[in-house]
Amino acid sequence: MRIAQILVSLLLTVNSSSSTATTLIHNISGYHTTDSDLIQFNAIAFEQGKVLETGEIAELYNKYPSAKKIDAQGKTLLPGLIDAHGHMLGLGQLTGELDLRDHSLAESLSAIKQYSKNLGPNEWLAGRGWNQVTWPDKSFPTRRHLDELQIDQPIWLRRVDGHAGWANSKALELAGIDKDTQSPEGGEILRDKDGKPIGILIDNAMSLMHKAIPAPTLAQQKSSLQKAFSTALSLGLTSVHDAGINEQTLHAYQELAERKAIPLRIYPMLSVESHNYAQLLRAGHIGEPSDRLYLRSIKLSADGALGSRGAALLEPYHDRPQEKGLLLYPEDKMLTLLKLATDNNFQVNVHAIGDRANHIVLNHLETLNKAESQASHRHRVEHAQVIEVEDIPRFARLNLIASMQPTHATSDKNMASDRLGNERLIGAYAWQTLLEQGTPIAAGSDFPVEPANPLFGLHAAVTRRDRQGNPSKGWRVEETMTLEQALRAFTLDAAYASHQETVIGNLEAGKFADFILLDKDIFTIDPQEIWKVQVLETWIEGEQVYRKSL
């Protein structure tokens, strides 16, 4: 009898807790997008991690009288933002490396010298972020710049875009790279007039250096990922599409998922370079759309980047007429790798920056589509940066998603003109053209190439200006997004791009209560001020997972 009474008491307690588990946040400026509209609201109710409804304060007060009520004091509430193309491991690793972003050559060399003082003998000095196109002469640095610092450690510093690396002589020696070393297919070893390596390796040539650098352990990868989780949440990111992971990183994610140690949503893309690529594809998808870890896509890089002249172009570079860039795979191998993915029901996400790379990728996707409709896979072109005008309508015909990064346009605006000339910019960073033909844009940042802050992306999308306000009237403003379009690209369309639009992407009833609170209303302030807006709180499944210290 006593046991029965206890069970009844426990049941009543559970039912009582469930009935009062509703939370109502009010006094907000709320916005989210649906398939057709921008919806505004000033209150949101959620329960057990899912949205009950959004609406007016009075209506929701009456409907949920016993709800726990939180006065947001006029803050702005948006759905959790989604970065559709970032690199989580790189973001986490950067916390333990030298960050050279926005440094001049002299500042870079000074920072390298200072950083080396804290390293042990033979420890690699690793970092990234240098960008020669922002330096006065725009020339690549060389190993001599590093050698003159008289640092004993091997030095390896990746360019801001991750598609080139800068090494000192000791690193080149450890990697066995000398005058006789041949550039691999899809890569280039830059050389002086005597044929000696100058210390710059582009695209696939970087793999020659990577073989000499001790690979991070599984434990180190998990630690880096956890650092990246914290950074992402502090910036209002509730979901990230991790653009290219190998088998070990996948295992790191799986172990974290088993421990319920992934505090946001991760949609990783399996790199075609992964060990056991075919075997992993045959093993099938991992997780479900509602899980914190959900894998059903692959990543292939067709070419390099514009800044290092590795992007594959149809015509020569405007500022280097003898070069057309690099394809990282032979065309037939590229198609084989893509078909292996689609045969195993995987979405393909292909990095294509140059117009030649985009043209070839579109050809391959069209070939696959002729054999069997690819519409259900929702294939994506990552970056879709420079597209031949005649190729743009093919995105719509093939039901493709353009996965684009707004801050790339504002960072690249001067360099892109140098590389392409003004006439060939017509199909470059063409957001509005793609949107008007019905092609969804899944927005991201490509962090750590660019800062991970999604407010920077929203700002760039609607102003086409950098954070210093240049150019004052915007760069190629005919391709600017509206703020509604930009918000959708960072929320609902990004969720669609990961097959998750039924569970996240906006705050419709039944979806997860993933949202953020901002200190200012991005729809009412000067658009140039959007990048300054601060994320005050991040919530996932109705639980606060980040709060800014005031």
Summary of the structure (lengths in Angstrom):
residues: 550
radius of gyration: 24.5
end to end distance: 53.7
largest distance: 94.1
contacts: 1915
relative contact order: 0.13
helix: 36%
strand: 24%
